[in-house]
Amino acid sequence: MSNPAEKLPIPQSKDAQYKEVGRERTAFSMPEMESMLRAATAMPDKAEGARMRFRLLTGMR
């Protein structure tokens, strides 16, 4: 009996591709954060605006 998964490639982590990008990130400045929060508040879809504010305030990018 043979294993059909034996010939499949072993998955490789993609984290190495993004480590350099993560090192380049810096905190948002106060004017940038204020501008993004104002834009999220002005969104026509209030639910989407609330999700964007939550992401901004919790550090999710």
C-alpha positions in Angstrom: 0.0 0.0 0.0 1.4 3.4 -0.9 0.9 6.8 0.7 -0.6 9.3 -1.8 0.6 12.3 0.2 4.2 11.0 0.0 4.9 12.9 -3.2 3.4 16.2 -2.1 5.9 19.0 -1.4 6.4 19.9 2.3 4.8 23.3 3.1 7.3 26.0 3.9 6.7 28.9 6.3 6.0 32.2 4.6 6.9 34.2 7.7 10.5 34.7 6.5 9.0 36.8 3.6 7.3 39.2 6.1 9.9 39.5 8.8 11.7 42.3 7.0 8.4 44.2 6.4 7.6 43.9 10.1 11.0 45.4 11.0 10.2 48.4 8.8 6.9 49.2 10.5 6.8 52.2 12.9 4.0 53.5 15.1 1.5 55.9 13.5 2.0 59.6 14.2 -0.8 61.4 16.1 -1.9 63.3 12.9 -2.0 60.0 10.9 -4.0 58.3 13.6 -6.4 61.2 14.0 -6.9 61.3 10.2 -7.6 57.6 10.0 -10.0 57.7 12.9 -11.9 60.6 11.3 -12.1 58.7 8.0 -13.4 55.6 9.8 -16.0 57.7 11.6 -17.2 59.3 8.4 -17.7 56.0 6.6 -21.3 55.6 5.2 -21.5 52.1 6.6 -21.3 52.7 10.4 -20.6 49.0 11.1 -17.6 49.0 8.9 -16.4 52.3 10.4 -16.7 50.8 13.9 -14.6 47.8 12.8 -12.0 50.1 11.3 -11.8 52.1 14.5 -11.5 48.9 16.6 -8.6 47.7 14.3 -6.8 51.0 14.6 -7.2 51.3 18.4 -6.2 47.7 19.0 -3.1 47.7 16.8 -4.5 45.5 14.0 -3.2 46.4 10.6 
